[in-house]
Amino acid sequence: MFPKLTPVTKNIIILNVIIYLISNFVDFPRLYNLFSAFYPLSPNFHSWQILTHMFMHAPLGEGYGIMHILLNMMTLWSFGPVLEGIIGERKYIILYFLSGLGGFVLFNLWNFYEIQQMVQSLTSQGINVAEIFHKSALSYEGTVPSVAMPLINELRAPMLGASAAIMGVVAGFATLFPDAKLYLMFVPIGIKAKYLVIGFVVVSFFLQITGKTLGIAHFAHIGGAIVGYLLVRHFIKNRFRIN
């Protein structure tokens, strides 16, 4: 189930674990507020979050807790070494981080659409939206109109996790080995990699547009998978340059 760890995959896993431990056991500075990715137009957003959110995972005892990082790292360990061994370390690093970036972009495009709906609704009610954006800062402790709370919550909700980057790795693996049979926990039947990834993308899309997200950034997963697929397709077309 777990192949021998390759250098880049091993270092990514080690870095994720170290940052997770520091984030949960060191209170200052508040790493979750600094390094998770907020909506780009939120006052809580900082440019470095585009990268750092890929190394943040659900806090212990909150949301999915430790299972978030465990599942992500187990998945990366399962697929990463194979892909890294085939396309080489440099291309693997590019794929990993561009997939994470692709997830960030697609998720926030959807976020932009949803937030614009809220902005238009509040504006029609005579609410000063610019003021609401200002009051959405995590440091703000004053009162806000109850009607504006959905927008406040969106602007204060962080995106975090390596899932988009890892989905790029999984999609890249499925592109190279579409007929490889994969076995999921509690599912005794092997599923071809191409069908597993396609099914995951379809289900993620449905859950996102229906609002049944359960605190999961489904479009980030889709964005990561798309980038991973496209990059490996590009590498295949230039296969003599793969090292």
N, C-alpha and C positions, 0 to 999 in steps of 0.2 A: 504493500500500500504506500509506503514511504520510501522513495528512492534515496540513494546517497546524496546528501546535501552538496550543492555546488557553491562556489565562493560568494557570488552575488546574492543568491537566495538565502544562504546562511546569514550573511551580514544584514540583510533586510529584516529577517526574523529576529535576530539578536537586537537590532536597533529598536524594533517595535516593542519587544519585551522590556527593554531598559526604559524606554520612554513611558511605557504603561506603568511600570513600578514607580518611577519618579512622579508621574502625574497623580497617582493615587496616594502616595505616602509623603509627598512634599507639598506643603500648603502654600509656600511662597517661592516664586511668583505663582499665581493661579494659572497653571498651564492650560487648563481646559478653556478658559476664557481667551487666552492669548493665542493658542495654537489650533483650536477647532475653527472651521471655516463658516463664517456668517455670510448672509446675503450681501453681495458686493456694494449695495447702496445703503446698507445698515451702518450706523455709527460704530458698531462693534467689529466691523470688518477691517483687517489689515492685510496688506499685499502678501506677506509671507504665508498667510493661512492657505493660499492656493497649494502650497507644497506641504506645510506642516500637518494639515488635517489628515493626510494619508498615514500618519503615524500615531494618531489618537484613536482610542477605542472607548466604548461605553464604560463609565466608571463602575467600580465594584459596588454591588448592591443597588444599582440603578439600571432601569431598562433591561437590556439583555445581559448586562453585567459582564463577567469574565468570559461567558460563552462567545461574546462578540469577537474578542481577540483570539480565542482558542480555535474557533471555526475558521477564521480568516487565515491564521498561521498554518493550520493543518491542510487547508486547501492549497495554500502557496507551496508548502512542502511536497504535496502530492504531484503538482503539475509543473512547478517552477524549474526544478533541476533538469527535467527532460527538455523543456523549451530552451533553457539557458545553454545546455550542452549542444543543441542543434544550431541555434542562430548566433551563438557567441555572446560573451559578456556585454560588450558595448551595445549591441542591438537589443539585448534583453533589458538593459537599464533604460534605454530609450523607450522601448515598448511599455515597460512597467509605469514609468512616470507620465508618459503621454496618455496612457489609458486612464490613470488617475485624474489627469487634467481634463480629459474628455468627459469623464463622469461629472466633474465639477461644473463644466460648461453646460452640459445638457440638463443637469438638475436645476441649475440657476436660470436657464431659459424658461423652464416650466415654472420655476419660482416667480420669475418676472411676470409671467402671464397671470398667475394667481394673485400676486400682490397688486398688480394693476387693477384687477377687478375690485379689490378691497378699496384701493385709492379712489376709484371712480365713485363707488358707493358712498364713501365718507365725504367726498367733495360735494356730492349732490345733497348731502345733509348739512352742508355748511361747516364741516369740520376742517380746521386748519391742518392739512396733512403734513406740511413741513414741520410743524410743531410736534406732531405725533412721532415723526421720524427722530426728531431731537430727543424726545422723551423715551425712545426705545433703547437708549444707551443703558447698558447693564448697571452703570453707576447711578442712574437716576432713581431717586427714592420718593418722588412726589406722586400725586394722583393723576390719573388719566381717565377720560370718559370711558365708561364700560363698553360703549359701542365700538371703541377703537382697540379693544383688547385683542381681537383676532389678528390685527395688523401688528400690534406690539409683539405678540407671541411669535409671529413669523420672523420678525426682525431680530428677535432674541434667540431663535432656535438655531443651534449650531449643527453643521454637517461634519461628521467625523468618521474615520475608518479607512482601511485599505481596500475595501471591497471592490471599488471600481477598478483600481489597479490590478487586483487579483483576477477580476473577471476578464480583464484584457489578456492576462496570462492563460486563463482557461480557454478563452475563445481562440487564442493563438494556437494552443495545443490542439483544439478541435479542428482548426483549419489545416494543420499538418497531418493529423491523424483522425479524419472524420469518422472512420468506421471502427475506431478503437472502442471496445465495450467497457463502460464504467459501471461500477456497482455502488449504490448509495446505501447508507445505513438502513436496515430493516426492509430493504428492497432486494430480494434474492435474484432478480432478473437483471442481466446486464443491459444497459442502454447505450446505444452508439453515441459517441461524443457530440456529433453534429446535431442529433435530435435533442440531446440533453440541453445544449446551449440554446438552440432555437426555442425549445419549450420554456426554458427559464426566462428568455427575453419576452416571449409572448405573455406569460403569466405576470411578469414584472410590469409590463405596459398596462395590462388590464387592472392590476391592483393600484397603480399610480393614478390612472385617469378616473377610477371609480372612488378614489379617496380612501381605499382600504389599505393604507400604507403601514399602519401599526408601528409608526416611528422609523420606518425604513425608507431610505432615499432610492426608490426603485429606478428612477431615471438615471441616477449615477451609475448603477450597475449596467444599465443598457448602454450608456455612453462609453463606459470602459470596454464592454464587449465589442462594440462597433469599432473602436479604435484598435483594439487588439487584432480583430479580424482583418481590418484594412492594412495594418502594418505588416502582418505576416504574409498576406497576399502580395504586398509589395516586395517583401524579402524573397518570396518564391519566384517572382518574375525576374528578380536579380540574383538568382540562386548561386551563381558563380562568385558572388561577392560575399556570401555568407561565410563567416569564419568560425 
